[in-house]
Amino acid sequence: MKKGDIREKIRAFQGDLADDLNRYRSWEHCYGYFHKTTPEDIAADRNHAALQLGFYLASWGIYRGSSFLLKYDYTVHLRVIDQLVSPRFCRLWKEEFGARADDMELVPIIADAVDAIREAYRHFAEAAEAGPASDTLVTKVVLGTFGCLPACDWYATQGLRNAGLEYSSVNPKFVEGVLLFCRNNRRDLQKEQTRIERTAGMRYPLMKLVDMYLWQTGHEDE
């Protein structure tokens, strides 16, 4: 990876956000909603939370094709909301994954969150005679709420391969690999984090910046 490559790719991705109505801004609205309140308030307003999550997922393409989500209204996400605000995931709301020396402790918690989200969708997927919730769906949920993993869609997984990161499924080994990538490039990522916060007024978590980098490299390869 050439010096400055990460910052250039992030800025290239961000160029698409010049339009305030761009669909990719749905991530900002969703993530902002979940981080402007407490898990207790989210639980009390779970229908609103499910609507926020559902619209973000739809605008990010997760409802197209043969997704089992197409068979349901927004209440399909209520069980997911209940899992997200579970006390066992409280650290994921408070700590920025990739920013601390002890972040390896969060790896099993994140892996547990991934499994919990997949399980929350299992009934609906089975009723629709579909397979289990995909890595793409689950990681987009994580990115739009906790903000602690990149979304593993087609472009991002291509970007993972370009970055030399092994990916077969979202498991603890994958989470560790993403964390190490973030650590190895933290200086550039934090510079972009500061720049975006200064110019756009919103602090992007480091894993969102990793997602932007991976997506952009995969997109350019196509």
Phi, psi and omega in degrees: 000126182286150178300133180086353184298318181299313182294323179295319181292319179297319180291326177295317177296316183294338178300331178289348183265010180300328177278122181297341182260007180303139184299333180292344175290349176301329175298316180301315181295317182292307180300318180299318179301311185290339182254003175262002181221178181262159175304326179295318179289326176297316179298322180287338183240042191296330178294317176296318179299319179294323177294317178301313181295317182296318181291320176301313180297320179296315183289340176266015169087006187281347180267357183275171177072222186257024182303135178295340180297334181298340182275355188231162172271189187298339183294349175299339182266357185296319179295327177295314178303318180300324178288319183299325183267009177297140181305332183291348179252015186299328181295332182288339174278334189262333188244141180269112183294126180104353185258348188240155181291334184260022185293342178300336178295337182277346184304308180294331178291318178295318178298322177295320178297318177301314180295322181293320178294316180298318180294324180297331179270350192302314181303316183290321179295317180294320179297330178272006181056043178246168175286179180296160178307131186286162174301324180299311179298310186297317182287331175292324174298312181299316182295323183280351182239282178292325183072031187245011173212149169289157178276125185271066173271186187298312183295317182294322179292328172295319176297324177300315179297319178298326181275001179078021180263131180283132177216124170231327175200167178275102181220177182304323179296319177296315180299319177299317181297318178295320178298316180295321176299316179297316180298317183293339183237021188298323182300311179294320180296319181289329175296318178291324177300315179294317181298314181295319179297323180290319186270328185253346177078017179224135179270111176279133174294156183302323182290335173292322177292322174299317178300315180298317179297311182297315181299316183295317179294320178294321179295317180294328178296323181296000000 
